[in-house]
Structure formats: structure tokens, C-alpha cells
Amino acid sequence: MLPPSEIFTLYSSLCQLVRLTAWILRYTHNSRKINRTVRRIGVLSAREHEEALLVLVKLAQSECFPIELSDLAARGEVKPTSKLHSKDPELRDGVIRVGGRLRHAPVTFDRKHPIVLDSSHLLTKLIMKEYHHKLLHGGPQLMLSCMKERFWPLCGRNLAKKVVHECVPCFRARPRVHDQLMGDLPLEWVTPAPAFLRVGIDYCGPFSLRHTSRKAIPARCYLCLFICLVVKAVHIEVVADLTTEAFIAALKRFIARRGKLGVIFCDNATNFVGARREPSELHRLFRSEQFQNPIVTEAAKDMIDFKFIPAKSPNFGGLWEAAVKSLKGHMRRVIGNNLPRPDEMFTVVTQIEACLNSRPITPLSSDHRDLEALTPGHFLIQRPLTAIPEPSLTDIPENRRSRWQLVQQFFQTIWKRWPTEYLSDLHNRNKWTRRRNNLHIGTMVLVKEDNLPPLKWQLGRVTEIHPGTDGNIRVVTVRTQKGTYRRGIQKICILPIRDNQPHVKDTQ
């Protein structure tokens, strides 16, 4: 196959290419002395368009089937090894057409003997795209059946699928989000530490509460969930609203009961962002219009470090999202449509917290001789919170026991089992097991919005990339008409345009 002529690369539309060729043919016709009396003037006619299309077809066939053209001109048939042999091709007016078995069918000549085209040629793709637009972005099967009424593309099904795949309007109607190989767990996840030293935070709700007065309007509350990143222990606080003050109050109660924190991981909710910025930007944000909540400095006193995941990317916080899912499941089954009083809500939430802290974090064994599965409660009170208390040891003489040694040995046993039983189970990647091509700056994308249909998603361009520790890109900065956003790649869809095509193939 010869390389395509430059004329096929001038336009991405068949109509424009045919018009250009028609104007060239008209100029060639009018420049001949013999045609001075029959000059072609005015707008291009349908006949001129047809002649231009046939000229382009002949040029494309001469580049794709040079051997077949010479064989058909010399012997009237192609060699048995030719890819056109099964089509019984014929050469008519310099154009290769399908011979076929429809000579006596009451259909048009073009349908009896469609023009043969190679699917890898640029002209064939332009023709397929033209049918795609004429058929109002129809599917591959419809395009191929209509195109075969005049043209017969070899391996046309793959070409039709490719045209649909690369069509931007079709992609915007059914976009596909991007993904990347699941990243490694952060250092805070896999380093042993006391319970609740490093936590993730999320909110769920709202939930309705009823007052003692029957005429009072039901109040609303939210649940603030703290989950330890190391042992998956859960702490739940009831908050009245989503303001920064309510979150700081819940944080105070948490620290008073569980001890001081080191690191807090959370999403970009405004109350979290306000709490993080209060200590470091007290004076500047006190009069800010963006953060009008009252400013406190409690977080600065406790030296708490806030780390935020990309906005609208819950997969970066799967640990606390899973805990929220479990919490909602318990709330849905326990409360249902009832309206509990505030004290009843506190009781239910505390009991659900105990259930979540009693769930196993290591695989269960069917052998009765094995040790019991580790739970978050083992790291809090040395046993599951829902387990029956152990019998008292006060009757045993003091010389036969050393309580401090027993406690220390128990702690050592727990932390010895943590890396062998729990940490080793975190190796698996349940999804996103394939390494994808990294995005590059300048890529045109759609920014996914959960509350809008795909056709209303914003167009944007990647202006900055944020590689992970393994070099893979999972977070990018996108500039749109409404501003610049930092998003995870699960919230963007790469448009199928030429500038966005990857330079390296996907690797397993």
C-alpha cells in the first residue's frame, strides 16, 4: 500500500474535500483551449461533485490496490492471494467494484456493484464519517449497512466502531471516565501507631430528631465519623449542622475522649477547609467573604495537620467512605422512618459505634484452634466491644500474676498479628488493575458532574498534573470556563480528538 496523497489530509470533512477537488477539476477543464466554448461557471453542480468523488476514489484505489488494478486491466481478474479475491472484483471506468452475485437483482447499479475501498485509507474514513453525520450519529451497524449501498469497505465493521468511538458528540452523550492503576497505600495507612492518632473524617446525614413537644418542627442533625487509618476503629459524634463551629466542637469532644490527633484526612468540604485554614490564616480570613464562619484557634493549639483529598473524588477516601456506608446501613435498619429524640439518637449512635468496632479486620478462620480474628476493639479495650467481659481475676493471688506484664504481652501480641494478618491482606487491588497512559498537559477533557446530564458537563483543558509516588497521574488540575479545579481522573473524561491521543500503548 502506497502512502496517501497530501490532498486527503487537507480536510477532515468529505464535503470540503470533494468541493476542493471539484474546483480543481473545473480550473483544469476551463484552462484547456479546447474547452473555451464550454466553460464551466457558477456554483458547482451535482455532476461536478460526482466527478470529483470518483477522482478521489480512483486515487485512493491506486494507492491501496496497485497490483489488483494492473491485474484487472491485464487479465480481468485478481490473483487468488489478493484480499479482493472473494469479492470477484471488476474494473469499470477505472474503478474497482464488487462483482458479487446480484447482477439480476432489481436494485440500482451502485448497490449491485459497490465501489471497493480499503478501511485503512483516509478517504474511507472520511466517507464513513460523512454517513455517520448524515444518519444523525447512528451506530456502527446502521452506518455500515447504508454505506454498502454504494461503497464496500474492507473490514468496515472495525472502521465503523472506530468512527463512533472518535466522534466527540457521541462521546459527550455517553462519556467514559478515565482510570489508572490503583495507587499504593499512603505511609499513614501502613505504619503502626496508637489508635486514632491518624484519622479520616466524613459526614453523613441529615437525620431527623423529634422534640418532646408534639407541635415542634423536627430538628436535623448530622453524624461526624472519625475512623482510624491504621486499625479501622470508628468514633461517631452527633453534630447539629455543617458549620465550622459544629465541626470544631465535635473535634474537641473527640480529642477529650480519644486523645490528641496527629493527622486528619478528609475531603474538601467547606467546614473542613474552614477548620484547616482558621489557625494559619486567622487574620486574613476573619473578614473574608468566602469564609464567614466564626474563627477559632483550637486546631492550632493542638497542632493538627490537615490533608485533603481531591475534590469530588471519594475513591481517594475509600476507608471512611466504606465506614459511612456501614453506618448508614445500621441507621437505616435500626431507626428506619422513626424520629428518635436526641438522647435516643446518642444511644443508638453509640451502640452502632460499638458494632463497627467489633467487626473483624482480618480473615476469619473455621479452625477452632486458631486465634480469634482481630477487631478494632482489640486495639481500644483489648477485646471486641460487643464481646462478653472476661471473668474477674481478683481472686487469683498476686504472686501468681503480673497484670502489667500480661497487658504488655497482650499489646505486643496484637501488634505482632497486625502486620502478618491485617497488613498483608492489603496487597490486593480489587479494581483498577491495569496501568493506563498518563495524561499530559493540554489534554481536552469533560469534567464529570454528578447532578448534571453528560451533555451539560463542562469542557476543560488539563493545565497541571500531579504524579503520585509511583509516577502515575491520578490527580490533575483542569481549567474550565467557570474556573480552575483539582480533580481525580475518575471525574474526568478524555475527549477522543487527535491532540489527546496517547503516545504510548497501554501496558498490562
N, C-alpha and C positions, 0 to 999 in steps of 0.2 A: 504494500500500500504506500503510495506516494504522499508526501506531506501536503496538507491542504493549502490552497492558494490564499493569499492575503485578503482577497475580497470577502471571504467567508468570516473573517474576523473583524470586519469594519462595523457591523451592526449586530445587535442581539435580538433583532426582530426580523422575521421573514418578510414582512411587508416593506420595510425600509430597504432591505437588501434587493428585493425584486424591483422596486421603484428605481433604485440606483442603477441596476443593470439595464432596465428599460430605457432610462435616459442615455446611458452609454450606447445602447443599440440604436436609438434614434439619432444620436450625433453621428454614429458611424454610417447610418443609412443616408442622412442628409448631406454628409461630406463627400459622397461619391458623385462624380459628374453625371453618371448615367441616371441618377435619381433626382436631378434638378427639377424636373417637371412633376414629380410625385413626392414632393417633400412632406414630411410628417410634422404637423404643427398642432398647437392647442394642448389640452390636457391629455395625459396618457390614456389610451384606450384599453379595453379588456383584452384585445388581441395582443397588444404590446406587452401587457403583463404576462400573458400566457407564453409568449415567445421568450421573454426574459427568464421565466421559471424553467422552461425546457433547456435554455442555455446553461443555467446553473446546474440542472440535473446532469446534463452531458459532461460538464466539467467535473462534477463530483464522481460520476461513474468512471471517468477516465483516470481519476486518482485512486479509486478503490478497486476497480476491476480492469486493469490494463491488459492482463493476459486473457481474460474472458472476452473482452472486446475484439481482440485480434483473432481469437479462435472462432467467434461467431461470424466475423467478417470473412474469414477464410473458409471455414468448414460448415458453418451453420449450427454448430453445437460446441459445448464446452467439454473439457476433459472430465473423466469420472472422478478425479481427485478434487475438482473445484467445489467450493462451497455452494455454488449455484446449480450444481448438477441435479439435485432433487426438484428444483423449480422448473426444469425444462425450459430454460430461458430462450427468448427470441430477440433479434435485433431489428427494430422497426424505426426508421427515420433516425438512425444513430442513437437510439435509446434502448437500453436493455429492459425488456419486460418479461413478466412471468408467462410461460406458455400455458401451463395448467391444463385442466380438463373441462373448462366452462365455455368452450367455443360455441356450443349450441344453446347456451343459457340466454333467456330473454332479458338481458341486462346490458348496461352501457359497455362501450369498448374498454374504458378505463377499469371497470370492475372485472371484466373478463381477463384483461392483461394489465395488471397494475405495474407501475414502474418499480424496479428493484433498487433499493438503497441499502447502504451499509450503516448499521446503527452507530458505529464509531465515528462517522463523519459529522462535521459541524452542520452541514445542510440538513441532514436528517433530524438532528436535534432541534434546529430552528423550525422545521416543519411540524414536529411533534409539539413544540411549544405553541405554535400557531393554532393547532387543533385544540390544545388544552384551553386556550383563551376563548376560542370560538364556542367551545362546549361548556362555557361558564365554569371552568376549573373542574371538569369532570374527572372521574377516576381513571386509572390505567386501562381497565378493560374497555370502557367506553371510548377512550381516545384511540386505542389500537384498532377497534372494530371500525370506527369511522375513517381512520387513516388508510386502512386496507382497501377502501373503496377506490382509491387511486394510487396509493403508494404501498409497497410491500417492504417494510424494514426487516432486515435480518436480525434476529434476537430482539425483536421490538418490544417484548414484554419488559425486559430489563430496562430498556430506554424509557418506556412509559413510566415505570416506577421511579426512575431517576428524575424525570422531569417533574413529577408530582412532589418528590422529596425536596427538590431545589426551588420550588415555587414559594415565594415569600407570602402571598396572600393565603395559600393553603396551609403554610406553616403557622401563620398567625391564628388561623381558625382552630388548629389542633397542635399547639406547640408542645415540644418535649423539653423538659428541664435537663440541665447538664448535671453530671455527677463525676466523681473522682474516686480513686481507691480510698477506702476508709482509712483515716489517719491513725497515727499512733496515739495511745493514751498520754495525756499530759503528765508531767512529773508529779503533780499534786495528787493524781489518782493512784499512783503505784508506789508511793513512798510511805512506809509505816509512820503513823502519827496518832496521838490520842484522839479519841472520838470528838467530833465537832470542832477540831482545830481548823480544818479546811472544809467549807460547806458550799453547797449550791442552794440558791433561793429561787422560789417561784410562788406565784399566787394562783389560787383557783376560786371560783365563785362567780357571781354572788349567791348567797344563801339567805333565805328569808327567816326572820325571827318574829315571834308574836309577843306582845306585851300582856301584862296582867289585865289591862283594861280591854274589854271586847271592842270598844269603839276606836281604839288606837290603830293607826295605819301600821302594817307590818314593817319592821325595820330590815335593813340589809346589812350583811356582814361578809367578810372575805376570810379565807384561810391562807396564812403565810406559812409555807412549808420550808423548813431547813433540812437538808439531807447531807450527811457526812460523805465526803467524796472517797474516803478510804474504806469504811466498813458499812456504808449504806444505812447508818442509823438515821432515824427521822425524828424531827421535832416540829410540832404544829402549834402555831399561835393564831388566835382569832383576832382579826383587826376590823375596825369599823368602816374604813374606806380605803381608797388607794392613794392617799396623800403621803407626802414625805414624812409629815409628823407621825402618822399612824405607823409607818414602817420603822421609824426611829424608836418609837415606843415599843414595838414588837421586838426590835433588836435589843433594847435594854432588858426586856423580860427574858429573852433567850440567854443573854450573857450572864444575867443574875442566876440562872438555873444551870446552865451548861458550861460556863466559863468563857474566858475571852477567846475571840476568834483571831485567826491569822490571815486567812484569805477568804473572800466571798466571791463566788462565781455567780453571775446572773445575766439575764438578758438586758436589753436596752429600754426597759420600761421607764417612764418619766420619773416615777418615785424613786427608783434605784439610782438613776442618773443624778437626780437632785441630791440624794443622800451622799453619793460619792463626791460630788462637786462642792458640797457645803463646806467641808473642812478647808480645802485648798483654795477656794475661790469665795470666801465669805464676803469680803468687802465688795468685790466686783459684781457678784450675783445678788447682793442684797437689794439693789434697785433694778435688777434685770426684769424685763417684761416676759422673758421666756420661762423663768423660774420665779413665780410669785409666792411660792410656799414659804412659810416662816423658816428661817435658817437657824440651825442648831449646830453645835460643835462636839457632840458626844462621840461621833465616829472618829474624829481626830484625836480625842483623848485616849481612845482605846487602840490607836494605831492599826486600824483595819485597812487592809489592801483590797480594793475592788477590782475585779477583772470581768470584762464584759464580752459576751459572745456577739457575733454579727447580728444586726437587727433582722428580725423575721426569719431566723434560722434555728428552729427548735432542735434540729438534729445535732447541733453543737452542744446542747444541754440535754442529751437523751437520758442521763441519770436522773435528774429531777423531773423531767417530763414523764418518765415511767412511774416515778413515785406519785406524781399528781394523778396519773391515770388510776393507780391502785386506790388512792384516797377517794377519788370521785366514785369509784365502784362501790366502796364501802358506804359512802354517804348516800348514794342512790338506793342501796338496798336497806339501809337502816332507817333513814328518815323518809325517803320517798316523797310524797306530796304533803306530808305533815309540816306544821310550823312549830318548831320547838321554841321554848323560852331560852333566854340567854344562858341560864345555869344548865339547862338540859343540853344545849349545844356544846358547852365546855366539857360536860361529862362524856358525850358521845365522841367528841374530837379526841379526848384523852384516851379513851378506850381504843379508838381506831389507831392512834399512835402506838399503843402497846401491841396491837396486832401486827402493824407494819414492822415493828422492831423485833418481832418473833418469827418473821419469815426467814427461811434458810437462805444463805448466800453461797453455800457450797452444795455440790450434788448429794442427794440422799442415797443411802445405801440400804439394800434389802437384807444385809447380813446383820444379825443382832449383836454380833461380837464387835462390830465397828463402832467407833466413837460417833456420838450424835452430831448432826450437821451444825456448823457454825451459824449463828444468827447475830444481828446487830446487838441484841440484848446481852450476849456474852461479853461484849466489849464495854457495856454500860454497867450491868449489875452481876456479871459472871454467869448468867443463865437467861433463857428466854423470858420475856416479861410476862407471858401468859402461862408459864410453867408453874407447877405446884411447888411451893417453897420447900427447901430441903429440911430435914429434921434438925432439931437443935442439938448442938454439940456441947452444951454446958455441963452435962453430966459426966463427960469424959475428964479424967484427972488432967491437970495442967501439965504434969511431967510427961504425958503421953502425946501431947500435941503442941505444935508451934503454929499458931494461927497466921502470923505474919509470913512464915515460910510457906505455908500452904497457899496463901493468897498470891504470893510472888511466884510460886511454881505454877499456879493456875494461869496467871497472866503470861508467863513465858510459854506455856503450852499453847495458849490461844494464838499468840503472835508467831509461834513456830508453825502452826497449822495454816495461818493466813497466807503466807507466800506459796506453800505447797498445794493447798486445796483451793483457795479462792483466787489468788493472783494468777495461777497457771490456767485457770478456766477463762481468763480474759483474752487469750491469744486469738480466738476465732473471730473472723469477720463475717457477720451474718449476712451482710449485703455490701454492695459497692466493692466487689472483689476483683474488679478489673481496672488496671491503670489506664487512664484516658490521656488524650493530648491536653497539655496545659493551655489555658487561654493566654492570649497576648494582648498587649496594649493596642487599642484601636478597634477591637472586635465589636461589631454591632450586635446588640442583644435586645431581647424583650425582658422587662422586669416584671416578674410574676406578682400579681396582687390577688390575695385570697378572696376578696369581696367584689371583684370585678370580672366580667367575662373576658376571655382571651383577646378579643378584638379591641378591647379598651386598655390593654396593658401598654405601658409607656415604652417607647423606643429609647434606647440609650447606647452609649459607647463606653467601653472599658477604658478608664484613664489611669488606673493604678492596679497592680497585682500584689497580693500578699502571700508569698510562698510559705509553706509550712516547714517544719524541721527536716522533712524528707524531700523537699524540693517541689512537691506537688502543690498546685494552686487550688485552694478551696475557698478563698475569700477574695473578692475583687471590689474595687471602687468604680461605680457606674455614674456617668453624668447624663442626666435627662433634662427635659425642658423645665421641670419643676425643681431641679436641684441635683446635688450630688449625694449618692447614698453608698453605704458599705453593705454589701450583701454576700451571703454564701452562694456558691454556684448552684445549689439546689433551688434557688429562687430566680435564676436567670435562664433564658432560652437563647441559644446561639442561632442567629438568622442564617439560612442557607444561601449566602451570597458568596461571590468569588473571593472577596477580601478576607472572609472568615474561614476559608478552607485551611485545615491543618497542614503543616509542612512535614509531619512525621506520622506514620501509621500507628494505630493503636497497638499496644503490646499486651500480651497476656500477663 
